[in-house]
Amino acid sequence: MSSTPLSARAVAARPAPYLDDLNPAQREAVEALDGPVLMLAGAGTGKTKALTSRIVHLLATGKARPNEILSVTFTNKAAREMKTRIGRMLGEAVEGMPWLGTFHSICVKLLRRHAELVELKSNFTILDTDDQLRLLKQLIAAENIDDKRWPARMLAGIIDNWKNRAWRPDQVPASEASAYDRRGVRLYAQYQARLRELNAVDFGDLLLHVIQILQEHEDILAQYRRWFRYILVDEYQDTNVAQYLWLRLLAGGHRNISCVGDDDQSIYGWRGAEVGNILRFETDFPGAKVVRLEQNYRSTAHILAAASGIIAANKQRLGKTLFTDGEDGEKVRLIGHWDGEEEARWIGEQIEDYQRGTRGLSPFSLDDMAILVRASHQMRAFEDRFLTIGLPYRVIGGPRFYERMEIRDAMAYFRLAVSPDDDLAFERIVNTPKRGLGDKAVQTIQRTARSNGVSLHEGARLCVEGRLISGKGHAALRELVQGIDRWHGQVVAEADTHVELAEMILDESGYTGMWQQDKTPEAPGRLENLKELVKALENFDNLQGFLEHIALIMENDSEDSEEKVTVMTLHAAKGLEFPVVFLPGWEDGLFPSQRSMDESGMKGLEEERRLAYVGITRAERICTISFAGNRRVYGQWQSQLPSRFIDELPESHVEVLTPPGLYGGGYGAAGMAASASPILAAASESHLQQRAVRADVYNSPGWKRMQSKSSSRRVAQPQEARNITIDLEASSSFTVGDRVFHQKFGYGEVMGLEGDKLVIEFDKAGTKNVVARFVVSATQADEIPF
């Protein structure tokens, strides 16, 4: 296959010092070379070390030549790291290992060898996502299908899901096909036919075509079974059905397959990973040797015990218990807060304390600390807080909140409402959402504006008046111009609160509706981010002040070279580790995610629990879990209860920092927390009081807000709140005849109700329609610091 400096005879005579660094379980897994082996490797147990040592052992004992080992990883980075480690362990550079790589990189090589068997040429092209979407759009248009009902991105997701399950168009089950009106299967077949005409494949095809070749050509399958004498697979718990079938086919003869994985860290079900693949290993390969790697080299004993306590509640698992020979360390810290902003403020102060070394510990670098959230919209409160206090941070796995596409789009609309002459903002949103204004129409607007010496907004008005743009685009552009005029007029007249105006702009422009109709997996998260943006406006007097604030703080961005706190989602954190980890937002409905439980039931809940396990085991020395008793969702208070996962934490390994007054004083869901959560109720009051001084909650803005507002909150009783979830369609708690107070319009009486909208006759401002969340009971108006 390829020349190599390592001959089997030469390495066979070498001593094996690499075995001396292994613990007994790792060594047992490395030395079991023949037959199926499952290394059940818990978080931080040295699985990569065991896997690379196994490859070195195969070479050193002469069991296999470098080209006879198939070693599969999920990322190119992991493959490079393995090659480097193998070379370091052997004392020389490793060459001649052509089959060490990702599933896709290995399948590209195989498919180029046998492309003609699936009606392709060996020089086929691999399409990127943009090319794939462009092709699907052409097929949808050719079928005269409404692209709003069948967006290309949605169809791409459906096809990718089918390919992950190894279904060719003629293999999609009838039940699955009928779920998509059978159009999906027809378009899938047309898509595959068009790819063959173009001599092209997408990423899903790389595995799909190779599986087809191996299934339909026994001679080729036998050839590769002879060539790949030993198969090693990393992160086996993350394999999908297609990857699983490919591995089963190749290992079906000699059965020399060794898989490394952790069923407790299978958290990618939403993208096709099947935890059942690792759970079935012993059934798929009878007589398999299962070795549990349980000695953890990353975290303290308290952190491991907390993680083990949570994951033990999962029924679908093979089971293992992590332990360490290291120190017990600090207990996992648990604290509740009044609201999300209070949570962000407190975590910011903790980070600064750790940085200064004022917690009785040596100082930590900002690079040593991470905040791991369940959903990306949670990042907004932390980013706002860190920008305000000048704490450098980085967002991993995505742009920072105010750099996200949907946030920039929304803020462009807000900028136009404040200043209609903002040409950059106009250019950004003129055809977002789609208004039938192509490049030619936009050029006409720009040319008209330049020739008349006016802004693009005024140029657009001239185009409308002169009918310089025809068809659908004319009416849509007229509506946009009138909308900008109307929104700007309301900014000038201060006719509505800026929060109401922001909601109105996003609604009337069609921007919110665009994401509501979008069927891609990203759309719900984008809608949540827009709600967070509107929520952020509540801290400012007007739109202009908000826009100025954001412009200034984004301008003062930190240099990349300096230390920064890491902010990322739990999914993105897998495989990473930090000395200090904060896990905010542990509330039922947020974590575990209500959507995940609704869509997947118990299976979804168990994956959420595995995500909690992953989060805790990212921490090396200090782990803090927090939750809020109340969150403002789309401007409306929602009472929250602590996550059910909190009750699964072993009490002896947790230190509860929550002050007793906060969670025993009857303030909304916060007041129910103690009765709802045994671990909170079990905490000693005197102990809590001492810790509360360190937590500094009593003097916080959140504590004062709670005291001033608690009596005006109408909350559910504990038995009703047990399963409370965020309700974005909540109805008003007011009734006809109630006296209310509005910050701008003053006092008035409720005359009518429609969902969460009120018809109010104000004493001085007359009758107006107002969203209920912008008024309070008149009897409490004097107590609330607006």
N, C-alpha and C positions, 0 to 999 in steps of 0.2 A: 504493500500500500504506500509506504513512505519510509525513507531511510531514517535510522535513529542511532544515536551513540550508545544506546542501552541494549545489549544483547541479553537474552534470557539466561544464558550460561554465566555471563559475567556478574549479573546482579544476584544470581542464586547463591553465590558463595559469600555474599556480604553479610555482616552481622546486622541485627535489626534494632538499633538504638531508638528508633521511632516508637517502638512498642513500650519502651521504659517510661515514657511520659503519659501513658494511658492509665486510667483507673480500671479496676477489674471488669466493670460492665463494658466499657469502651473496648477493652482488649478482647473480651469474649466476642463482641460483634465483629471486630476486625479479623480475628483468626478463624471465624466460621465462614470459610471461603466458598464451599460448594453447597448448592441447593438454595432454596428461597430463604431470605433472611429479612426480617423487619426490625429496623432500629427505631424503637419508639422513643424519640428524643425530646424530652421536655425543654422548656425555654431555658437558655443559658447553660445547657449541659454539655456543650462541646461537640455538637453533631458534625460540624464541618471538619473538625479535627479528626473525628472518627471516620468520616467518609473518605477524606484524603489519605488517611493512614491505611485504609482498606485497599485503595488503589495502589499505593506504594507497596503494600504487602503482596498484592497479586503480582506486581512486577518483580519484587525482590526474591520471591520464592520460585519464580519461573513458571507460575501457573498460567500467565498470559503475557503476550507481547503487547506493547502499547497500542497497536492498531487493532487488537482483539477485544478491547474494552470499550463499551458504550456507556458513557457517563452523561446523564441528562440533568440540566439545571433549568431554572425558570428565567434567569437573567444572564446577560452577557457578563455583567460585573461578577456574579457568582462563579461563572466559568473561568474568568481570568484569575480570580482569587485562588481557585482550586489548582490551576496550572502552576501558579507562583508557589503555592505551598508544597506541591508535589516536588517541584524542582529544588526547593530549599531542603526538603526532607531527604532527597536523594543526593544532594550536594552538587548537582549539575542541572543545567537547563533541560527542560523536558521538550523533546521534539517527537514527532511521529505519533501524536495522539489526535488523529483527525476526527474522532467521534466523541470528543468532549465538548459539549456546547448545549445550547437551548434546544427545546423541541423543534422550534421553527428552523433554526440554522442547520440542524442535522437533516430535517426533512427536505430542505431545499436541495442538499447534496443528493439525497436519494431520488428525489423527483427529477432532477436534471438527468440522471442516469437512465431513467425509464419513462421519460415524458411522453413518448409516442404511444405508450399503452393507455393513456387517458386523452389521446387526441391532441397532444400539445407538441411543440418543438422544444428542444433542450434549451434554447435561448429565450424562454418565456419571460414575460415581465411580471413583477410583483406590484400590484396596484397599492397606492397609499389611500388613506381615507378620503381625501378630496376627489381623487379619480373614481373611486368606488361610488361616492355619492353622485357625481356627475353622470355616471353611467346609469345608475338607478333612476335618476330624474328623467333621463331620456326614455327609459322603458315605461315609466309611469305616464309620461306625456303621450307616448305612442299608443297607449291603451285608453286614452281619454279618461283617465282617472283623476279625480279631484286631489291635487297634491296637498290640500289642507287636511283631508281625511286620511290620505296615505302619504305622509311626509317621507322623503327619501331616507332621512336619518332613522326613522322608526323602522322602515323596511330593512335597512342595513342591520339594525339590532336583531330583528326577527331571524334573518338569514344567518347571522353570526351565531345566534343561539342554536339554530338547527345544525349548523356545522359543528359546533361544540359537542353536540350529541351524536355526531357522525351520521347524520341523516342526509342522503342525497335527495333531490327533488322527488324521486319515485319511492322514497322510503319514509317520508313524513307521515306519521300515523293519521288516520282519518279524523280522530278527535282533535288533534293539533291543527290540522288543515281547516276544519270547520270553524275553529275559534277565530280564524282570520278570513272567513267568508270564501275560502278556497282561492281567493285572489293572490294571497301570499305565496302559495305553492306555485301557481301559474307564473307569477313574476320571478320567483326563484328559478324555475326551469328556464325562463327566457334569459335571465341574468347569466346562468351558467353557460348557456348556448352562446351568448354574446362574448363571454370571456374566452371561450374556445376559439371563436372567430378572430379575436384580437390577439390570440396566443398569450393570454394573461391569466393570472391567478390572484386571489386575495389571500390574506394570511390564513383564513380558515381552510382554504383549499390545500395548503401545504400538507396538513395532516390528513385531510379527507381523501385526497388523491392517493397518497401513499398507502393508506389503509385499504383503499379499493384495489390497488395493485397487489398488495400482499394477500388479500382475500381471494383474488381471482387468478393468481399465478403461483401455484404451489412451488414451482421450481425456484422462483425468486425468493419466496419466503424461506425455503430450505437453505438457500445460499447465504442469506443474512443471518440465519440462526447459526450457521457454521462460523461465519466471520465474527459475529458478536458473541464470544464465548462467555463473557461476563457483562452483566447489565447492572448499572448503579443509578438510582434515581433519588434526587434531592427534593425536599418539600412535597412528598407524595400526597399529602392531605390536600394539596391545592390542584391536583389533576382533575381535568374534566373527563367526560365519557370518551371522547375521541382519543385523548392522550392515553387513557386507561386501556382502550382496545388495542392501540398501537403497541404498547408495552406487552400486553398479554400475548399478542401474535408473535412478537420477537422472542419472548421467553418461553414459549410453549413447548420447545423441544428439550433443551438442557435444563431449564428451570433455575439457572444460575442468576437469579435476580435479587438484588439487595436494595430495599427501599428505606429511605430515611424520612421520617415525618413525625408530626405530632397532631393527633386527632383533636387535641384541645386547642389548637391554633388554626383550625380550619375556619376562616372568616370571609371567604370569597364566594359564597354560594350565589350571590347576586350576579357574578360574572361567569357562572357555569361550573365552579369547583364542586366536586361531590365528595363530602366527607365519608360517604359509604364506601368509596374505593379503598381507603385505608382500613376501615372497619371490617371489610370482607377479605382482607389479605390472606388470612389463614384458611378461609373457605376456598378461595381461588387457587391457593397453592398448598394443598394438604401436606402436613408434615413440616410446615415452615417453622423456622426458629425465630422466636420473638425475644428480643433483648431490650430491656427498658433502661434507658439512660436517665437517671433520676438525680444524680449529684449535680447541683447547680453551682456555677462559678461566678455568678453575676450578682445576685441579690442577697439581702440579709435574711435571717431566719423568720422574722416577723412578716416580711413582705411575702415570702414563699408560703407561709402558713395562711395568710389572708387569701392569696390567689388559689391555693388548694381548697380552701373552704368554699369559695364560690363555685369553682368548676365541679366540685363533688356533686352538686345538685343536678348536673346533666346525666341523663340516663343513657344516651347514645354515645358511649365512650369506652375505650379499652381499659382505662384506669392506670394511674401511676401517681406517686407522691413525691414531690420534689423535696430535697433536703440539702443542707449545706454544712460544711465543717467550719464555716466562718462565724462571725459574731451574730448575736441576736439583733443588734442595732436598735433603732427607734421603732416603736409600733407604728402601724399605718394610722395616719391621722384622719379623722372624720369631722367635718364641720358643716353646719347649715347656715344659710344667710337669708336675709329678708328678701332680696331680689338679685337678679343677674348682675346688675351694676355693682351692687355691694360685694358680690362674689369676686368680680374683676378687680375692684379696688383692694380688697383684702389680699388677693393673690399677688397683686403688684407690690404691696408692702412686704409680703413675705419674701418675694424675690430680692427686693432691695436689702432686706435683713440678711438673707443668706449670702448675698454678695459682699456685705460688710463683715460677715462673720459674727453677728450679734446674737445668734441662737445657741451659743455655747459650743459651736462647732467651728472648725477652720473655714475661712471664706471659700465660697464656690464661685467659679467663673459663670458668667451668663451663658456660655456655651454648654455648661453642665446641666442646664435646667430646661425643662420642656413642659408645655401645656398640651394635653391630648384631649381633643373634644370629640363627641360622637357625631356632630353635624357641623358642616362648615359655617352655617349662619351663627353659631355660637362665638365664632372668632371676633365678630364685630365689637362686642363689649370689651374684649381684651385689647384689641388693636386701638380702640378709642382711648382706653385708659393709658396704655403704654405711650401713645403719641402725645397725650396730654402731659405726662410726667417726664417725657423724654427718655424712656427706657427702650434701648435698641432691641429689635426683634426681627425674626425672619419667619416667613410662612413656607412650609415645605409641602410639596404636592399640589400647589396651585398658587394663583396670584393673591396678594394681600387684598383685604376686603374692598378697599376703595379703588383697587386696580382691576376688579372683576368687570367683565364685559357688561353685564346687566346693570351694575352700579354706575359705570361710566355713561351708559346710555341714559339712565334715569337722571343723572346729574346734568347731562346735556340739556334735557327737557327743562330742568329747574333753572339752568343758566339762561335759557331763552325766555322763561317767564319773568326773570329779573331784568334781563337785558336782551331784547329782541334783536339787537345788532350784533350779537355774538356769532360771527360767521363760522367759526370752528365747530361750535355746538350745532348749528343748523346743518352743516355738512354731515355731521355724524348721524343725525336722526331723520334726515329728509326722507329716507326710504326705509326707515326702521320704526315700526314694522313695514312690510312691503306695501307700497302705495301705487305700484305700477309705474314708478319713475325710474326708468333705466338710465344708463350713462348719458345717452343723448339728451334726455330731458334735464338732467342735472347740469349738463354743459350749457343748455339754453338758459337756465336760471342764472348761472355764473356769468355768461356773456351779457345778459340783460342788465344784471346788477352793475357790472364794470362799465358798460356803455352809458349808464345813467348816474354813475357815481354814488350808488346806494348800497346798503347791506344786502346780503342774500335773501333775508326775510322780505325786504321791500322789493327786491328783484323778483321774488316768487309772486308777490302781489301783482306786479306789473305783467308777469306772464299769465296770471289768471285773468286779469282784466282785458288783456289783449288776445286771449285765447291762443297764446303761442305754444301751449302744450295741449294736445288733444286726447280724446279717449278717456279711459278710466283714470289716468294720471291727472287730468284737469280737475275733476271733482275732488279727488283725494288731496291735491295740493291746495285747493281752495279751502277745504276743511281744516287743513293744517295751519294755513295762514290765519284763518279766523280763530282757531284755537289759541295760537300764540298771542293774538291780540286780546282775547278774552282773559287768558291767564295773566298777562301783563297788567291788564286793567284791574284785576283783583288784587295783584301785588301792590299796586299804587294806592288803590282805594282801601286796602286792608279789609275787604268785605268778608273774608273768612279767615280762620286761623291758618297759619302756614302749613300745619300738619294736614288739615282738611284739604287745603289747596294741593298739596303734594299728592295725596290720594286721588284727587280729582284729575290732575294732570296725567298721571299714569293710567287712569281708567279711560278718560276721554281720548287720549292719544292712541289707544288701542294697544299700548305696550304691555300692560298686565294681561290683557286678553290673548296676546300673541303667545305668551308663555303658558297660559292656561290651556291653550289648544295644542301646544307642542307635546308630542308623545314620547320624546326622548327621555332617557333616564335622568338627564341633568336638569330637566325643567322644574321638578318640584323643589330642588335645592335653590334654583335661581329665584323662584317665587318667594321662598323663605328669606333669601338675602334682600329682596326688595322690601319685604315687611320689616326686616331689621333696619333698613335705611330709613324708612318712614319713622320707625321708633326712635332713631338717633336724632331726628329733627326736634323731638320734644324737649331736648336740652338747650334749645336756642330760641331767641325771640322772633326770628324771621328767617326766610329762605336765604336772604343775602348774607346774614351773619353766619349761617351754616356753611355756605359755599366759600366764604372768606376763610373760615376756620380750616376747612379741609384743604384748600389751596395752600395755606401757610404750613400746615403740618406735613403735607406731602412734599413740599419744597425742602423742608429741613430733614430730609432722609439721611440716615447714617451711612457711613462708608462701609463697604463690604468687608473690609479687613478687621473691623472691630468686633468685639464679643457681642453676641446677640442671644436672646432667649428664643427658643424654638417653639413655634405654634403650629400644630398639625392635627389631622384627624387620627383617630385610633387605627383606622385601616392603613394609613400611610406609615404608621409607626412600627409596623411589624418588622422584626429583624434588627431594630435599633435599640439602643440602651442609653440611659442618662442617669447620673448620680441622683438628681432630684426631679421628681415627676409630679405634676398636678393633674388631677382627673376631675374636672368640673362637670356640672350638669347631670348628676346622678339622680334623675327624677323619672318616675314612671311616665311613659309616653314619649319622653325624650331619650332616655336610656334605661331600660330597653326601649327601642324605637317602636312606637305604636304602629307605624306603617309596616315594619318588618313582621310584627306579630299578626297584623291583620292579613297580610298576604301569604304568610307561610305557617301560621299557627305555632304549634309546639316546636317544629323544626326551626322556625325563625327565632323563637325565644332562646333555644339552645345555642344558636349561632351568636345571638347577642351576648349570651353568657360567656361564650368563648372569647368574644371581643373584650369583655371586662377582664378576663384572665390575661389576655395579651396586654391590656393597658397596665395592669398592676405589675406584671413581670418585666415591663420596660424599666422599672425603677431599680437602681442599684442600692441606694442608701436611704432615701427618704421618699415616701409616697403619701400624698395627701388627696383624699377624696372629698368633694364638696357638692352641695346641692342647695337650691334656693326654694324657699317656701312659697314664693310668688314670682311669676314672670309676666311681663307685659308682652302680649302677643297681638300684633297689629293694633297697638294702642289701648288694648283692653287687658285689665288684670285677670290672670288665671291662677287659681290656687293650685299648688303642686304638692304631691306627696313624695317622700324619699323613694328612690328606686327599690324595687323588691330585692335587688342584688345586695343592698346594704344589710338587709336582715340575714343574708347568707354569710356575711363576714364573721369569722370566729371572734367572739367577744374578747377573749384573752389576748388577742393580737392587735386590738384596735384601741386607740386613745380618742375619746370623743371630746372635741374642743368646744362644741356648741354651748353657749351660755344657757343656764336653766330658764331664765326669764323669757328668752326668745322662743324656746320650744316647749314651754310649759305654761305660757301665759294666755293661751286661747286666741292667738292672732291668726285667723285664717287657717290655711293648711299648715302653716308653721306651728300653730298651737296644737294641731292634731298629730304632729310628727312623732311625739313621744308615745302616744297611744298606738299609733300605726306601726311603729318600728320598735321592736323589743330591744334592739341594741342601744337605741337612744334612751329608752325608758330605764334601762339597767344601769346607766351611768350614775355615779355618785354625785349628789348635788354639791357637796363641799369641794370635791375634786374639780368639778366643772367650773365652779366659781373662781378657783385659783387659775385655771387655764383660760378662763374668759378674759382675765386681765391681760394675759399675754396676747390673746386674739384681738383685744381692743375693739370689741363689737359694741359695747354699751355707749361709747361716745361717737359712734359712726353716724354718718348721714342716714344710712338705711335704718338704723335703730330709731332715730328721731322721727323719720318718716312713718315708721310703723306705729309709733306711739300716737302720732297726730292723726293718722288715717284709720287706725284699726276699728274704731267704732262705726265708721261709715261703710265698712265692708260687709257684704252679705255673703256668708259662706255656707257651703253644704255641711251637713252633719257627718261625723266620721264614717258611718256606715255607707253614706251616699258617696263620699269622696274616695273610698277605697280604690275604685277603678277610674278615677277622674282622668280625663285626657284633654289635650288642648282642643278647643272648639272655636274654629275661625268664623263660624256662623252664629255665634251666641246672640240670643235675643236680649232685649232691654230688660233691666230689673225694675224699671219705673212703670207706673200705672197712670191712667187718665186722672187728672186732678192733683197730681203731685206738684209741689212747689220745688223748682230747681234753680240752679245758678250756672251761668255760662260766663267764662272769663271775659269775653268781649261784649256780649249782649246784656249781661246782668241777670236780674231775677225774672222768672216767668213761670207760667203754669202749663203743664202738659195737657194738650187738647186732643191728641190722637196718637196712635201707635201703628208702625208698620215695620215688623221685624225689629232691627236695631236702630231704626230711624224714628225720631219724635217730631210731632207737630207741636211747637211751643209758641204760646202767645206771651211775648216778653213785655214787661211793664213799660219799657221805653223804646224798644226797637221794633215792636210790632210782631206779626206772626212769621215764624221762620221754620224751615225743616232742618233739623240738627241731628247728627249721629249721636247716639246715647252716651258714648264714651267721653264726649267732650263736655258733659254736664255733670254736676254733683247735686246731691240733695241740698236744698236751701238751708236746712237746719244745721248742716255740717260745713257750709261754705266758709265760715269765719275761721274754722280750725285748720283749713288746708292751705299751706303756703304755696300759692301759685307762682 
